[in-house]
């Protein structure tokens, strides 16, 4: 919804983002107005068509990081986008990162996150669910 987007946008700007874009019908108009200042980084939590649109919105030599696929689909990227625009695609999997970096690095990362929360640079959004109410539908939201 609009309030959640505005809250997220404000947090990302506080963390250093210059633009936070919503994936909607106005995205192309906004990007055209930016001209050469298209984003250098996109973070994709959805995958599928949304991931493809993010990659297309990037400037040449930019990076798309896929850290979740809530759509259940891998972003379908054109080889020409990757080759001619030199878009880098990275996947991030926390379990693999911990296995590679170790539990001490994971503990340090959690410490850093908690310091960001304490400094009001990062906010956590949580939702409380009654265990008796858990079913497939409630876990998807």
SEKE-856968 format. One record per atom (N, C-alpha, C, CB): x, y, z. Coordinates in steps of 0.2 Angstrom, whole numbers, padded with zeros to 4 digits, always signed. Atoms other than C-alpha are relative to their C-alpha. Last residue first. Glycine has a CB too. Layout:
BEGIN
XYZ
...
***
This chain:
BEGIN
+0001-0007-0001
+0006-0064+0018
+0005+0003+0005
-0007+0002+0001
-0002-0003+0006
+0010-0082+0011
+0000+0008+0000
-0004-0002-0006
-0007-0001+0001
+0011-0089+0028
+0002+0003-0006
+0003-0007+0000
-0003-0005-0004
-0007-0085+0031
+0007+0001+0000
-0002-0001+0007
+0002-0007+0002
-0013-0094+0016
+0003+0005+0004
-0008+0000+0000
-0004-0002+0005
-0003-0110+0020
-0002+0007-0002
-0002-0005-0006
+0001+0004+0006
-0010-0111+0037
+0004+0002-0006
-0008-0001-0001
-0004+0001+0005
-0006-0104+0054
-0002-0005-0005
+0007-0002+0002
+0003-0002+0006
-0021-0099+0065
+0005-0001-0006
-0001+0008+0001
+0006+0004+0002
-0016-0110+0079
-0003+0002-0006
-0005+0000+0006
-0002+0007+0003
+0001-0103+0080
-0006-0004-0003
+0004-0004+0005
+0001+0005-0005
-0006-0085+0083
+0001-0007-0004
-0008+0000+0002
+0005+0004+0002
+0003-0073+0071
-0001-0005+0006
+0001-0004-0006
+0001+0005-0005
+0013-0058+0076
-0006-0004-0002
-0002+0003+0007
+0007+0001-0001
+0019-0047+0062
-0001-0006+0005
-0003-0002-0007
+0002+0007-0002
+0036-0039+0061
-0008+0000+0000
+0003-0002+0007
+0008+0000+0000
+0043-0023+0053
-0001-0008+0001
-0003+0002-0007
+0003+0007+0001
+0061-0020+0058
-0007+0001+0000
+0003-0004+0005
+0006+0001-0004
+0068-0002+0056
-0002-0007-0002
-0005+0005-0001
+0003+0006+0003
+0086+0002+0050
-0006-0001+0005
+0005-0006+0000
-0002+0000+0007
+0095+0019+0053
-0003-0006-0004
+0008-0001-0001
+0005-0002+0004
+0087+0022+0070
+0001+0001-0008
-0003+0006+0002
-0002-0007+0003
+0104+0021+0078
-0006+0003-0004
+0006+0000-0004
+0000-0005-0005
+0097+0006+0088
+0002+0007-0002
+0006-0003+0005
+0007+0000-0003
+0091-0003+0072
+0001+0005+0006
-0003-0006+0002
+0004-0005+0005
+0108+0001+0064
-0007+0001+0003
+0000-0004-0007
-0003-0006-0001
+0117-0007+0079
-0004+0005-0004
+0008+0001-0001
+0003-0002-0007
+0106-0022+0079
+0002+0007+0001
+0001-0005+0005
+0007-0002+0001
+0110-0024+0060
-0003+0002+0007
-0004-0007-0002
+0000-0006+0004
+0129-0023+0064
-0007+0002-0001
+0003-0001-0006
-0002-0005-0004
+0127-0036+0078
+0000+0007-0003
+0007-0001+0003
+0006-0001-0005
+0117-0048+0067
+0002+0006+0005
-0001-0006+0004
+0006-0003+0004
+0131-0046+0054
-0006+0002+0004
-0002-0005-0006
-0002-0007+0001
+0144-0049+0067
-0005+0003-0004
+0007+0000-0003
+0001-0004-0007
+0135-0065+0073
+0002+0007-0001
+0004-0003+0005
+0007-0001+0000
+0134-0071+0054
-0001+0004+0007
-0003-0007+0001
+0002-0005+0005
+0153-0068+0052
-0008+0002+0001
+0002-0001-0007
-0002-0006-0003
+0156-0078+0068
-0002+0006-0004
+0008+0000+0001
+0004-0002-0005
+0145-0092+0061
+0002+0007+0004
-0002-0005+0006
-0001+0003-0007
+0155-0095+0046
-0005+0004+0005
+0007+0001+0002
-0004-0005-0005
+0158-0085+0030
+0001-0002+0007
-0004+0006+0000
-0007-0003+0003
+0154-0099+0017
+0004+0004+0005
-0002+0004-0006
-0004+0006+0001
+0140-0109+0027
+0007+0002-0002
-0003-0005-0005
-0002+0002-0007
+0133-0092+0033
+0005-0006-0001
-0006-0002+0004
-0004-0005-0003
+0132-0086+0015
+0003-0002+0007
-0003+0007+0000
-0006+0001+0003
+0124-0102+0009
+0006+0005+0002
+0000+0001-0008
-0003+0006-0003
+0111-0100+0022
+0006-0002-0003
-0005-0006-0001
-0003-0001-0007
+0108-0082+0018
+0003-0006+0002
-0005+0003+0004
+0003+0005-0004
+0106-0085-0001
+0003+0000+0007
+0000-0007-0003
-0002+0000-0007
+0110-0070-0012
-0004-0005+0004
+0000+0007+0003
+0005+0003-0005
+0109-0071-0031
+0003+0000+0007
-0002-0007-0002
-0002+0003-0006
+0119-0059-0042
-0006-0003+0004
+0004+0004+0004
+0005+0003-0004
+0116-0053-0060
+0003-0004+0006
-0005-0005-0004
-0003+0006-0004
+0128-0041-0068
-0006-0002+0004
+0006+0002+0004
+0003+0000-0007
+0121-0030-0082
+0002-0006+0004
-0008+0000-0001
-0004+0002-0005
+0133-0028-0096
-0003+0001+0007
+0007+0004+0000
+0001-0005-0005
+0121-0018-0107
+0005-0002+0006
-0007+0001+0002
-0001-0007+0003
+0126-0028-0122
+0000+0006+0005
-0005+0001-0006
-0006-0001+0004
+0129-0045-0114
+0001+0007-0002
+0000-0004-0006
-0006+0002-0004
+0116-0046-0100
+0007+0002-0003
+0000-0007+0002
-0001-0004-0006
+0103-0037-0109
+0006-0001+0004
-0007+0000+0004
-0003-0007+0003
+0107-0046-0125
+0000+0005+0006
-0005+0002-0006
-0007+0000+0000
+0105-0063-0115
+0003+0007-0003
+0002-0005-0005
-0002+0001+0007
+0087-0058-0111
+0008+0000+0000
-0002+0006-0005
-0004-0006+0003
+0082-0059-0093
+0003-0002-0007
+0006+0001+0005
-0002+0002+0006
+0068-0070-0086
+0004+0006-0004
-0006-0002-0004
+0001-0005+0005
+0068-0067-0068
+0002-0002-0006
+0004+0007+0003
-0006-0003+0002
+0066-0083-0059
-0001+0005-0004
+0005-0006-0002
-0003+0000+0006
+0048-0087-0053
+0007+0003-0001
-0004+0003-0006
-0001+0007+0002
+0040-0091-0037
+0004-0001-0006
-0006-0004+0001
+0004+0002+0005
+0033-0074-0036
+0000-0007-0002
+0001+0004-0006
+0007+0001-0003
+0041-0072-0019
-0005-0002-0005
-0002+0006+0004
+0004+0001+0006
+0058-0075-0027
-0007-0001+0002
+0002-0005-0005
+0006+0004-0002
+0071-0069-0014
-0004+0000-0007
-0005+0003+0006
-0001+0003-0007
+0088-0061-0014
-0006-0004+0002
+0001+0006+0005
+0006+0004-0002
+0090-0057-0032
+0001-0003+0006
-0002-0005-0006
-0001+0005-0006
+0103-0043-0034
-0006-0003+0001
+0004+0003+0006
+0007+0003-0002
+0103-0034-0051
+0002-0005+0005
-0004-0002-0006
+0001+0006-0003
+0119-0024-0055
-0007-0001+0003
+0005+0000+0006
+0003+0000-0007
+0124-0010-0066
-0001-0007+0002
-0007+0004-0001
-0005+0001-0005
+0136-0009-0081
-0003+0000+0007
+0006+0005+0000
-0006+0005+0001
+0124-0001-0092
+0005-0001+0005
+0003+0002-0007
-0005-0002+0005
+0110+0008-0083
+0005-0005-0002
+0003+0007+0002
-0007-0002-0002
+0096-0001-0075
+0004+0003-0005
+0004-0007+0003
+0000-0006-0003
+0077-0001-0079
+0007+0003+0002
-0004+0001+0006
+0001-0005+0006
+0078-0016-0090
+0001+0007+0002
-0006-0001-0003
-0006+0000+0004
+0085-0026-0075
+0000+0005-0006
+0001-0007-0002
-0006-0003-0004
+0071-0020-0064
+0006+0000-0004
+0001-0003+0007
+0001-0007+0001
+0058-0025-0077
+0005+0004+0004
-0007+0002+0003
-0002-0002+0007
+0065-0042-0078
-0001+0007-0001
-0004-0004-0005
-0008+0000+0000
+0065-0044-0059
+0002+0002-0007
+0002-0007+0001
-0002-0005-0004
+0046-0039-0059
+0008+0001+0000
-0002+0000+0007
+0001-0006+0004
+0042-0051-0073
+0003+0006+0004
-0007+0001-0002
+0005+0000+0006
+0048-0066-0063
+0000+0007-0004
-0007-0001+0003
-0002+0005+0006
+0058-0062-0047
-0005+0001-0005
+0000-0007+0003
+0005+0003+0003
+0050-0054-0032
+0001-0005-0005
-0005+0006-0002
+0003+0005-0005
+0063-0049-0019
-0006-0004-0003
-0002+0004+0006
+0006+0004+0002
+0074-0040-0032
-0002-0005+0005
+0001-0003-0007
+0000+0006-0004
+0087-0027-0027
-0007-0003-0001
+0000+0002+0008
+0007+0002-0001
+0092-0015-0041
+0000-0006+0005
-0004-0001-0006
+0002+0006-0004
+0108-0006-0042
-0007-0001+0001
+0004+0001+0007
-0006+0004+0001
+0116+0007-0054
-0001-0007+0004
+0006+0003+0003
-0003+0003-0006
+0100+0016-0056
+0006-0004-0002
-0005-0004+0004
+0004+0007-0002
+0096+0026-0072
+0004-0003+0006
+0000-0004-0006
-0001+0001-0007
+0105+0044-0071
-0004-0007+0002
-0003+0005+0004
-0006+0004-0001
+0107+0045-0090
+0001-0003+0007
+0006+0003-0002
-0005+0000+0005
+0090+0051-0093
+0005-0005+0002
+0002+0007-0001
-0007+0000-0003
+0081+0053-0076
+0005+0000-0006
+0000-0006+0004
-0002-0007-0003
+0065+0059-0085
+0007+0000+0003
-0006+0002+0005
-0002-0004+0005
+0065+0043-0095
+0001+0007+0002
-0006+0000-0005
-0007+0002+0002
+0066+0033-0079
+0002+0004-0006
+0000-0007-0002
-0005-0003-0005
+0051+0042-0072
+0007-0001-0002
-0001-0004+0007
+0000-0007+0000
+0040+0039-0087
+0006+0003+0004
-0007+0003+0001
-0004-0002+0006
+0046+0021-0087
+0000+0007-0001
-0004-0004-0007
-0008+0001-0001
+0041+0018-0069
+0003+0003-0006
+0001-0007+0001
-0003-0006+0001
+0023+0026-0071
+0008+0000+0000
-0002+0005+0005
+0001-0003+0007
+0014+0010-0075
+0004+0006-0001
-0007+0001-0002
+0007-0001+0002
+0020+0002-0058
+0001+0003-0007
-0004+0005+0005
+0001+0004+0006
+0036-0005-0050
-0007+0001-0002
+0002-0007+0000
+0006+0005-0001
+0039+0008-0037
-0001-0003-0007
-0006+0004+0003
+0005+0000+0006
+0056+0017-0038
-0005-0005+0002
+0003-0001-0006
+0003+0006-0002
+0067+0023-0023
-0006-0001-0005
-0002-0001+0007
+0007+0001+0003
+0079+0036-0029
-0002-0007+0002
+0000+0000-0008
+0002-0007+0003
+0095+0043-0021
-0007+0000-0003
+0005+0001-0006
+0003+0000+0007
+0097+0029-0009
-0002+0007-0003
-0006-0005+0000
-0005-0003+0005
+0109+0033+0006
-0003-0001-0007
+0006-0004+0000
-0006+0004+0001
+0102+0024+0021
+0005+0002-0006
-0002-0007+0000
-0004-0001-0006
+0090+0038+0025
+0007-0004+0000
-0004-0001+0006
-0003-0007+0001
+0084+0037+0007
+0004+0001+0006
-0005+0005-0001
-0006+0001+0005
+0081+0018+0010
+0003+0007-0002
-0003-0003-0006
-0006+0004-0003
+0071+0022+0026
+0006-0001-0005
-0003-0007+0003
-0003-0004-0005
+0060+0035+0018
+0006-0003+0003
-0005+0003+0005
-0004-0005+0004
+0056+0024+0003
+0004+0004+0005
-0005+0004-0004
-0006+0003+0003
+0051+0010+0015
+0004+0005-0004
-0002-0006-0004
-0004+0001-0005
+0039+0022+0024
+0007-0004-0002
-0004-0005+0005
-0003-0007-0002
+0032+0029+0008
+0005-0001+0006
-0005+0005+0002
-0005-0002+0005
+0029+0011+0001
+0004+0006+0003
-0003+0001-0006
-0006+0004+0000
+0021+0006+0017
+0005+0001-0004
-0002-0008+0000
-0003-0002-0006
+0009+0021+0017
+0007-0004+0001
-0004-0001+0006
-0004-0006+0001
+0005+0018-0002
+0004+0002+0007
-0004+0006-0001
+0004-0006+0000
+0000+0000+0000
+0004+0006+0000
-0005+0000+0006
***
